[in-house]
Amino acid sequence: MVLAAAGTGKTSVMVAKILDLVDRKIASPSQILTMAYNKSAATELDERLSEKAQKSNVHLEERPQISTFHALGRKILQESGIDTRLSQLTQDSDKLDIWVSRWLQTYLLKHFDKLPTLIEMIAPPIDPMSYRSAAAFQRYQRDNTFSTIKGEKVKGFQELLIANYLFIKGVEYEYEPQYPVKQRVSAGVDYRPDFYLPQADVYLEHFGISRDGSTRIDIDSVKYNSDIEWKRQFHESNGTKLVETYHYNWVEGTLNNRLDSLISELEIPAHPKNKDEILKHINESDYISDGAKILRKCLSAIRSEGLSPAAIFQRLTHNDIIDAKSTTDLLTQLHDDYIEEHRSNDSIDFDDMINLATEVVASDEFIPSWSQILIDEFQDISASRMKLITTIIEKSKTKPALTVVGDDWQSIYRFSGGKLELTTRFPDLIGSYSETKLQKTFRYNNSIAKTAGLFVMENPEQYQKQIQTHTVVDTPQVYLLDDKKNGKDALETKIYEVVSKIRSHDSQG
């Protein structure tokens, strides 16, 4: 394993390794398999190899195979007589979006009871009280949108549940209506209760407190409980009726029961929506498009990592997904139907190129003959790609040597299946190995190196490195960007200013 920091010459290492193997006659070019992350990287590596071979007077009687993983998989399948026609869903992302959206609509029609599962996938039901820092909770709020079946944007998951409950029960409601003007003006506040139920002329507040009155970490519990009392007195003094639900109702699983009791006590006529009415609103809302986006990501992870239903369930459970069993059922059905779509059209996708190739090698339908395997950008390798490589090693006529080059500090492809732990836990996967660190960079200065290193090495899973830089400065070169202007958000303006400044120092603009 060669751990090469940014700007230390990873590509040069790969080129030198290939030429050294050929020059010392350790392997012929045809016995060397070199893996690049993508097509452009493979092309660059091939060009650099030709250039360096000429300068070094190393004669390459034939070209070593420099390939992407998909191209390698396709080659193995083709040589094994397997059709490698790509499906339309793989070649056109818009068609895949449409297919997943239609699949979801059909699935809900057949499995209407899975609607809560879909909602929880779109808006994760995390207990606000579980957060240990205000920043963590605010990040959760910022990263998630809470949309009701009616299409309203509400502030949190529990309000979403209440709104959807009222809608499904056929109880009219308004979300965060303005309290009557006269009372608001006299009180000197712009008071907006959570819900108003016009059929009973009643206001409903959902209070975020536990049974002991405690609140989430970013809220002053004393003030919050004082505000609750103020609201109760405010309604009483103005002759309006207030009913209440609480965070602990949701925690204890009694929120729906509490709402049932309130609707009954208030004698509000309920006209429950039927399945068709609910699905009509679902199809017209953002639920289908938002759900389809999430399902595409899940499908990609399942495909790229070759996850079984048991592995899906384990991962969901590990990430504290409340209804992991139901979510596993949904994702497994999506994957099964996706596979069947390909089979019915005699086509494959990019993941099939790797997964099927692994099966072909494992079953001895393809016998590898490489004696040297080199992998570039190893930090971004996925579980399925690594399985293909280990299967090739196991099934080769001669056990090939494996050389991997990468930088765990630059792992950025987790969204497409990259698994950093295959790098950081390399000994557990491979066993005995040698490790070399390239720590002198020619790309950036010592100020940037120090700042980046302090940040990355906060993660104990990362390899510890002491980066040396060719360029040394004695003044700070890392700056924080204030994205405010006159107290207002101005990120776009600030970015434009930075880009303009960079261009002013570039001769080509």
C-alpha positions as CSV (number, residue, x, y, z in Angstrom):
1,M,0.0,0.0,0.0
2,V,1.3,3.4,-1.0
3,L,-0.4,6.3,0.9
4,A,0.2,9.3,-1.3
5,A,-0.9,12.7,0.0
6,A,-2.3,15.2,-2.5
7,G,0.3,16.6,-4.8
8,T,3.0,13.9,-3.9
9,G,2.8,12.2,-7.3
10,K,0.4,9.3,-7.2
11,T,0.3,8.9,-10.9
12,S,4.1,9.0,-11.2
13,V,4.2,6.1,-8.7
14,M,1.8,4.0,-10.8
15,V,3.8,4.7,-14.0
16,A,7.2,4.0,-12.3
17,K,5.8,0.7,-10.8
18,I,4.6,-0.5,-14.2
19,L,7.9,0.4,-16.0
20,D,10.0,-1.1,-13.2
21,L,8.1,-4.5,-13.4
22,V,8.6,-4.6,-17.2
23,D,12.2,-3.4,-17.1
24,R,13.3,-5.9,-14.5
25,K,11.3,-8.6,-16.3
26,I,9.2,-9.4,-13.2
27,A,6.1,-9.2,-15.4
28,S,5.4,-8.7,-19.1
29,P,2.9,-5.9,-20.0
30,S,0.2,-8.5,-20.7
31,Q,0.5,-9.8,-17.1
32,I,0.0,-6.4,-15.5
33,L,-3.6,-5.2,-14.8
34,T,-3.9,-1.5,-13.8
35,M,-7.1,-0.2,-12.5
36,A,-8.1,3.5,-12.7
37,Y,-11.2,5.1,-11.1
38,N,-12.6,6.5,-14.3
39,K,-12.0,6.8,-18.0
40,S,-10.2,10.1,-17.9
41,A,-7.9,8.8,-15.2
42,A,-7.2,5.7,-17.3
43,T,-6.4,7.8,-20.4
44,E,-4.1,10.1,-18.4
45,L,-2.3,7.1,-16.9
46,D,-1.8,5.5,-20.4
47,E,-0.5,8.8,-21.9
48,R,1.9,9.3,-19.0
49,L,3.1,5.7,-19.3
50,S,3.9,6.1,-23.0
51,E,5.7,9.4,-22.4
52,K,7.8,8.0,-19.5
53,A,8.6,4.7,-21.3
54,Q,10.0,6.6,-24.2
55,K,12.2,8.9,-21.9
56,S,13.3,5.9,-19.9
57,N,14.1,3.7,-22.9
58,V,11.8,1.0,-21.5
59,H,10.5,-1.0,-24.4
60,L,6.8,-2.0,-24.1
61,E,6.3,-4.8,-26.6
62,E,2.6,-4.5,-25.9
63,R,0.3,-2.3,-23.9
64,P,-0.4,-3.2,-20.3
65,Q,-4.1,-3.3,-19.6
66,I,-5.1,0.0,-18.0
67,S,-8.8,-0.2,-17.3
68,T,-11.7,1.1,-15.3
69,F,-13.6,-1.4,-13.2
70,H,-16.6,-1.3,-15.5
71,A,-14.5,-1.9,-18.6
72,L,-12.8,-4.8,-16.9
73,G,-16.1,-6.3,-15.9
74,R,-17.4,-5.9,-19.4
75,K,-14.3,-7.6,-20.9
76,I,-14.6,-10.5,-18.5
77,L,-18.3,-10.9,-19.4
78,Q,-17.8,-10.7,-23.1
79,E,-14.9,-13.2,-23.0
80,S,-17.3,-15.5,-21.1
81,G,-20.0,-15.2,-23.8
82,I,-22.4,-13.0,-21.7
83,D,-24.4,-10.2,-23.3
84,T,-23.3,-6.8,-22.0
85,R,-26.0,-4.6,-23.5
86,L,-26.7,-1.7,-21.2
87,S,-30.2,-1.0,-20.2
88,Q,-32.0,2.3,-21.1
89,L,-32.3,3.0,-17.3
90,T,-28.5,3.0,-17.1
91,Q,-27.9,5.1,-20.1
92,D,-30.5,7.8,-19.4
93,S,-30.8,9.0,-15.8
94,D,-34.1,10.7,-16.6
95,K,-35.6,7.4,-17.6
96,L,-34.4,5.9,-14.3
97,D,-36.0,8.8,-12.4
98,I,-39.3,8.1,-14.1
99,W,-39.1,4.3,-13.6
100,V,-38.4,4.7,-9.8
101,S,-41.2,7.3,-9.4
102,R,-43.7,5.0,-11.2
103,W,-42.5,2.1,-9.2
104,L,-43.2,3.9,-6.0
105,Q,-46.7,4.9,-7.1
106,T,-47.5,1.3,-8.0
107,Y,-45.9,0.0,-4.8
108,L,-48.0,2.3,-2.6
109,L,-51.1,1.3,-4.5
110,K,-50.4,-2.3,-3.6
111,H,-48.9,-1.7,-0.2
112,F,-50.7,1.3,1.2
113,D,-49.7,0.3,4.7
114,K,-46.1,1.3,3.7
115,L,-47.0,5.0,3.4
116,P,-45.6,5.7,7.0
117,T,-42.4,4.0,6.0
118,L,-42.0,6.3,2.9
119,I,-42.7,9.4,5.0
120,E,-40.1,8.3,7.6
121,M,-37.6,7.8,4.8
122,I,-38.2,11.4,3.5
123,A,-38.3,13.0,7.0
124,P,-36.3,10.9,9.5
125,P,-38.2,10.7,12.8
126,I,-35.3,11.5,15.2
127,D,-36.0,12.4,18.8
128,P,-35.0,16.1,19.2
129,M,-34.2,15.4,22.8
130,S,-31.5,13.0,21.8
131,Y,-29.2,15.7,20.4
132,R,-26.2,16.6,22.6
133,S,-25.5,19.9,20.9
134,A,-27.6,22.7,19.3
135,A,-25.4,22.6,16.2
136,A,-26.2,18.9,15.6
137,F,-30.0,19.5,15.9
138,Q,-29.9,22.6,13.7
139,R,-28.0,20.5,11.0
140,Y,-30.8,17.9,11.2
141,Q,-33.4,20.6,10.7
142,R,-31.5,22.2,7.9
143,D,-30.9,18.9,6.1
144,N,-34.5,17.8,6.2
145,T,-37.8,19.1,4.8
146,F,-41.0,18.3,6.6
147,S,-43.8,18.3,4.0
148,T,-47.4,17.2,4.8
149,I,-49.7,15.3,2.5
150,K,-51.4,18.6,1.7
151,G,-48.1,20.0,0.7
152,E,-47.4,22.3,3.6
153,K,-44.0,22.8,5.0
154,V,-44.0,22.3,8.8
155,K,-41.2,22.8,11.3
156,G,-40.7,19.3,12.5
157,F,-41.6,15.6,12.2
158,Q,-44.1,15.6,15.0
159,E,-46.0,18.5,13.5
160,L,-46.0,16.6,10.2
161,L,-47.5,13.5,11.9
162,I,-50.3,15.7,13.5
163,A,-51.1,17.4,10.2
164,N,-51.2,14.1,8.3
165,Y,-53.4,12.6,11.0
166,L,-55.9,15.4,10.8
167,F,-55.9,15.2,7.0
168,I,-56.4,11.4,6.8
169,K,-59.2,11.7,9.5
170,G,-60.9,14.4,7.4
171,V,-60.6,17.0,10.1
172,E,-60.2,20.5,8.7
173,Y,-57.2,22.4,10.0
174,E,-55.0,25.4,9.3
175,Y,-51.3,25.3,10.1
176,E,-49.9,28.2,12.1
177,P,-52.8,30.6,11.5
178,Q,-52.6,34.2,12.7
179,Y,-54.4,34.6,16.0
180,P,-57.3,37.1,15.8
181,V,-55.8,40.6,15.1
182,K,-57.5,42.5,18.0
183,Q,-56.1,40.1,20.6
184,R,-52.7,40.0,19.0
185,V,-52.4,43.8,18.9
186,S,-53.6,44.2,22.5
187,A,-51.0,41.6,23.7
188,G,-48.3,43.1,21.6
189,V,-47.2,39.8,20.1
190,D,-47.5,38.1,16.7
191,Y,-48.9,34.8,18.1
192,R,-49.3,31.9,15.7
193,P,-50.6,28.7,17.3
194,D,-49.5,25.4,15.7
195,F,-52.9,24.5,14.4
196,Y,-56.5,25.8,14.2
197,L,-59.5,23.5,13.9
198,P,-62.3,25.6,12.5
199,Q,-65.0,23.0,12.9
200,A,-64.6,23.3,16.6
201,D,-63.1,26.8,16.8
202,V,-60.2,25.3,18.7
203,Y,-56.5,25.9,18.7
204,L,-54.0,23.1,19.0
205,E,-50.5,23.5,20.3
206,H,-47.9,20.8,20.2
207,F,-45.5,21.4,23.1
208,G,-41.9,20.0,22.8
209,I,-41.5,18.9,26.4
210,S,-40.9,15.6,28.2
211,R,-43.0,14.6,31.2
212,D,-40.6,16.4,33.5
213,G,-40.9,19.6,31.5
214,S,-37.4,19.3,30.0
215,T,-36.8,20.6,26.4
216,R,-34.3,20.0,23.7
217,I,-30.7,21.3,24.2
218,D,-31.1,24.6,22.3
219,I,-34.2,25.7,24.2
220,D,-34.3,27.3,27.7
221,S,-36.7,24.9,29.5
222,V,-37.6,27.4,32.2
223,K,-38.6,30.1,29.6
224,Y,-40.3,27.5,27.4
225,N,-42.5,26.2,30.2
226,S,-43.2,29.8,31.2
227,D,-44.3,30.5,27.6
228,I,-46.7,27.5,27.8
229,E,-48.4,29.0,30.9
230,W,-48.6,32.3,29.1
231,K,-50.3,30.8,26.1
232,R,-52.8,29.0,28.3
233,Q,-53.7,32.2,30.2
234,F,-53.7,34.2,26.9
235,H,-56.4,31.8,25.4
236,E,-58.4,31.9,28.6
237,S,-58.3,35.6,28.9
238,N,-59.4,36.0,25.3
239,G,-62.1,33.4,25.4
240,T,-60.5,31.0,23.0
241,K,-60.1,27.3,23.5
242,L,-56.7,25.7,23.5
243,V,-56.0,21.9,23.5
244,E,-52.5,20.4,23.7
245,T,-50.3,17.5,22.6
246,Y,-46.8,16.9,23.8
247,H,-43.5,15.6,22.7
248,Y,-43.7,12.8,25.3
249,N,-46.9,11.6,23.5
250,W,-44.8,10.8,20.5
251,V,-42.0,9.2,22.5
252,E,-44.5,7.0,24.3
253,G,-46.3,6.0,21.1
254,T,-49.6,7.6,22.2
255,L,-49.7,10.7,20.0
256,N,-52.5,9.2,17.8
257,N,-54.4,8.1,20.8
258,R,-54.2,11.6,22.3
259,L,-55.5,13.1,19.1
260,D,-58.3,10.5,18.9
261,S,-59.3,11.5,22.4
262,L,-59.3,15.3,21.6
263,I,-61.3,14.8,18.4
264,S,-63.9,12.8,20.4
265,E,-64.0,15.2,23.3
266,L,-64.4,18.2,20.9
267,E,-67.1,16.3,19.0
268,I,-65.5,17.2,15.7
269,P,-67.1,15.4,12.8
270,A,-64.5,13.3,11.1
271,H,-64.8,12.2,7.5
272,P,-61.8,9.9,7.0
273,K,-60.2,10.0,3.5
274,N,-60.2,6.8,1.6
275,K,-57.1,5.2,0.1
276,D,-57.7,6.7,-3.4
277,E,-58.1,10.2,-2.0
278,I,-55.0,10.0,0.0
279,L,-52.9,8.5,-2.9
280,K,-54.2,11.3,-5.1
281,H,-52.8,13.9,-2.8
282,I,-49.6,11.9,-2.4
283,N,-49.1,11.7,-6.1
284,E,-49.7,15.5,-6.4
285,S,-47.3,16.3,-3.5
286,D,-43.5,16.2,-3.3
287,Y,-43.7,12.8,-1.6
288,I,-43.2,10.8,-4.8
289,S,-40.4,12.9,-6.2
290,D,-38.6,13.2,-2.8
291,G,-39.1,9.5,-2.1
292,A,-37.8,8.6,-5.6
293,K,-34.6,10.6,-5.0
294,I,-33.9,8.7,-1.8
295,L,-34.8,5.4,-3.3
296,R,-32.4,5.9,-6.1
297,K,-29.6,6.5,-3.6
298,C,-30.6,3.4,-1.7
299,L,-30.7,1.4,-4.9
300,S,-27.3,2.6,-5.9
301,A,-25.9,1.6,-2.5
302,I,-27.5,-1.9,-2.6
303,R,-26.2,-2.5,-6.2
304,S,-22.7,-1.1,-5.7
305,E,-22.1,-2.9,-2.4
306,G,-24.1,-6.1,-3.3
307,L,-26.2,-5.8,-0.1
308,S,-28.4,-8.7,0.8
309,P,-31.8,-8.1,2.6
310,A,-30.0,-9.1,5.9
311,A,-27.2,-6.6,5.2
312,I,-29.8,-3.9,4.4
313,F,-31.6,-4.6,7.7
314,Q,-28.3,-4.6,9.6
315,R,-27.3,-1.3,8.2
316,L,-30.7,0.3,8.8
317,T,-30.7,-1.0,12.4
318,H,-27.1,0.3,12.9
319,N,-28.3,3.7,11.8
320,D,-31.2,3.7,14.3
321,I,-34.0,3.5,11.6
322,I,-37.1,3.0,13.7
323,D,-39.0,0.7,11.4
324,A,-36.0,-1.1,9.8
325,K,-38.0,-4.3,8.9
326,S,-40.6,-2.4,6.9
327,T,-37.9,-0.3,5.2
328,T,-35.9,-3.4,4.4
329,D,-39.0,-5.0,2.8
330,L,-39.6,-1.9,0.6
331,L,-36.0,-1.6,-0.5
332,T,-35.7,-5.4,-1.2
333,Q,-38.8,-5.2,-3.4
334,L,-37.4,-2.2,-5.2
335,H,-34.2,-4.0,-5.9
336,D,-36.0,-7.2,-7.0
337,D,-38.2,-5.3,-9.4
338,Y,-35.2,-3.4,-10.8
339,I,-33.4,-6.7,-11.5
340,E,-36.5,-8.1,-13.1
341,E,-36.8,-5.0,-15.3
342,H,-33.3,-5.7,-16.7
343,R,-33.9,-9.4,-17.1
344,S,-37.1,-8.8,-19.1
345,N,-35.1,-6.6,-21.4
346,D,-32.0,-8.8,-21.6
347,S,-29.9,-5.9,-20.4
348,I,-27.5,-5.1,-17.5
349,D,-26.4,-2.0,-15.6
350,F,-23.0,-0.8,-14.6
351,D,-23.1,-2.6,-11.3
352,D,-23.9,-5.9,-13.1
353,M,-20.7,-5.4,-15.0
354,I,-18.8,-5.8,-11.8
355,N,-21.1,-8.1,-9.8
356,L,-21.7,-10.6,-12.7
357,A,-18.0,-10.5,-13.6
358,T,-17.2,-11.5,-10.0
359,E,-19.6,-14.4,-10.3
360,V,-18.1,-15.5,-13.6
361,V,-14.5,-15.4,-12.1
362,A,-15.7,-17.2,-9.0
363,S,-17.3,-20.0,-11.0
364,D,-14.1,-20.5,-13.1
365,E,-15.8,-19.5,-16.3
366,F,-13.0,-16.9,-16.7
367,I,-9.5,-17.8,-15.6
368,P,-7.4,-14.7,-14.8
369,S,-3.7,-14.7,-15.9
370,W,-2.4,-11.5,-14.4
371,S,0.6,-11.7,-12.1
372,Q,0.5,-8.0,-11.0
373,I,-2.5,-5.9,-10.1
374,L,-2.2,-2.2,-9.5
375,I,-5.1,0.0,-8.3
376,D,-5.1,3.8,-8.4
377,E,-7.3,6.0,-6.1
378,F,-7.8,3.1,-3.8
379,Q,-9.4,5.3,-1.1
380,D,-12.6,5.4,-3.3
381,I,-12.9,1.7,-4.0
382,S,-16.3,0.1,-3.2
383,A,-17.0,-3.2,-1.6
384,S,-18.1,-4.8,-4.9
385,R,-15.0,-3.6,-6.7
386,M,-12.8,-5.0,-4.0
387,K,-14.6,-8.3,-4.1
388,L,-13.9,-8.5,-7.8
389,I,-10.2,-7.9,-7.2
390,T,-10.0,-10.4,-4.3
391,T,-11.8,-13.0,-6.4
392,I,-9.4,-12.5,-9.3
393,I,-6.5,-13.0,-6.9
394,E,-8.0,-16.1,-5.5
395,K,-8.8,-17.6,-8.9
396,S,-5.6,-16.6,-10.8
397,K,-3.3,-19.3,-12.1
398,T,-0.5,-17.6,-10.1
399,K,-1.3,-15.6,-7.0
400,P,-0.8,-12.0,-8.3
401,A,0.9,-9.3,-6.2
402,L,-1.4,-6.4,-5.3
403,T,-0.2,-2.8,-5.2
404,V,-2.7,-0.1,-4.2
405,V,-2.1,3.7,-4.3
406,G,-4.4,6.1,-2.6
407,D,-4.9,8.7,0.1
408,D,-7.5,8.2,2.8
409,W,-7.6,12.0,3.3
410,Q,-9.1,12.4,-0.2
411,S,-11.9,9.9,0.0
412,I,-14.9,11.7,-1.6
413,Y,-17.0,9.0,-3.4
414,R,-19.0,7.5,-0.5
415,F,-22.2,8.6,-2.4
416,S,-21.3,6.1,-5.1
417,G,-20.3,3.2,-2.9
418,G,-16.7,4.2,-1.9
419,K,-15.8,2.6,1.4
420,L,-12.9,4.3,3.2
421,E,-12.6,1.5,5.7
422,L,-11.2,-0.7,2.9
423,T,-8.2,1.6,3.0
424,T,-8.0,2.4,6.7
425,R,-8.5,-1.2,7.7
426,F,-6.4,-2.7,4.9
427,P,-4.4,-5.1,7.1
428,D,-7.7,-6.7,8.3
429,L,-8.7,-7.3,4.7
430,I,-5.4,-8.3,3.1
431,G,-3.3,-9.6,6.0
432,S,0.5,-9.2,5.6
433,Y,1.5,-6.1,3.6
434,S,4.0,-3.3,3.3
435,E,3.1,0.3,3.7
436,T,4.8,3.4,2.2
437,K,3.8,7.0,2.8
438,L,4.5,9.8,0.4
439,Q,4.3,12.9,2.5
440,K,6.1,15.7,0.5
441,T,3.6,17.7,-1.6
442,F,4.3,20.1,-4.4
443,R,0.7,21.2,-4.6
444,Y,0.1,23.5,-1.6
445,N,2.0,25.3,1.2
446,N,2.7,24.5,4.8
447,S,-0.2,26.7,6.1
448,I,-2.8,24.8,4.1
449,A,-1.1,21.4,5.0
450,K,-1.2,22.2,8.8
451,T,-4.8,23.3,8.7
452,A,-6.0,20.4,6.6
453,G,-4.0,17.9,8.7
454,L,-5.4,19.1,12.0
455,F,-8.9,18.8,10.7
456,V,-8.6,15.4,9.1
457,M,-6.7,13.7,11.9
458,E,-9.5,14.6,14.4
459,N,-10.9,11.3,13.0
460,P,-9.0,8.5,14.7
461,E,-9.8,6.2,11.8
462,Q,-7.6,8.2,9.4
463,Y,-3.9,7.4,8.9
464,Q,-1.6,9.8,10.7
465,K,0.6,11.8,8.3
466,Q,3.2,14.5,8.7
467,I,2.9,16.4,5.4
468,Q,6.0,18.3,4.2
469,T,5.6,21.0,1.6
470,H,7.9,22.2,-1.1
471,T,6.4,25.7,-0.7
472,V,6.9,27.2,2.8
473,V,5.3,30.4,4.0
474,D,5.3,32.2,7.3
475,T,1.9,33.9,7.1
476,P,-1.6,32.3,7.2
477,Q,-2.9,31.1,3.8
478,V,-6.3,29.8,5.0
479,Y,-9.1,32.3,5.4
480,L,-12.6,32.1,6.8
481,L,-15.2,33.6,4.5
482,D,-17.8,35.8,6.2
483,D,-21.0,35.1,4.1
484,K,-22.9,38.0,5.6
485,K,-23.2,41.5,4.2
486,N,-24.8,44.2,6.2
487,G,-26.1,41.5,8.5
488,K,-27.9,39.5,5.8
489,D,-27.0,36.2,4.0
490,A,-24.9,37.0,1.0
491,L,-23.2,33.7,0.2
492,E,-23.7,34.0,-3.6
493,T,-22.3,37.5,-3.6
494,K,-19.3,36.5,-1.6
495,I,-18.5,33.6,-3.8
496,Y,-18.7,35.8,-6.9
497,E,-16.3,38.2,-5.2
498,V,-13.8,35.4,-4.5
499,V,-14.1,33.9,-8.0
500,S,-13.5,37.4,-9.5
501,K,-10.4,37.9,-7.3
502,I,-9.0,34.5,-8.4
503,R,-9.7,35.4,-12.1
504,S,-7.9,38.7,-11.7
505,H,-4.7,36.8,-10.9
506,D,-5.2,34.4,-13.9
507,S,-3.7,35.5,-17.2
508,Q,-6.5,33.7,-19.0
509,G,-9.2,35.2,-16.8
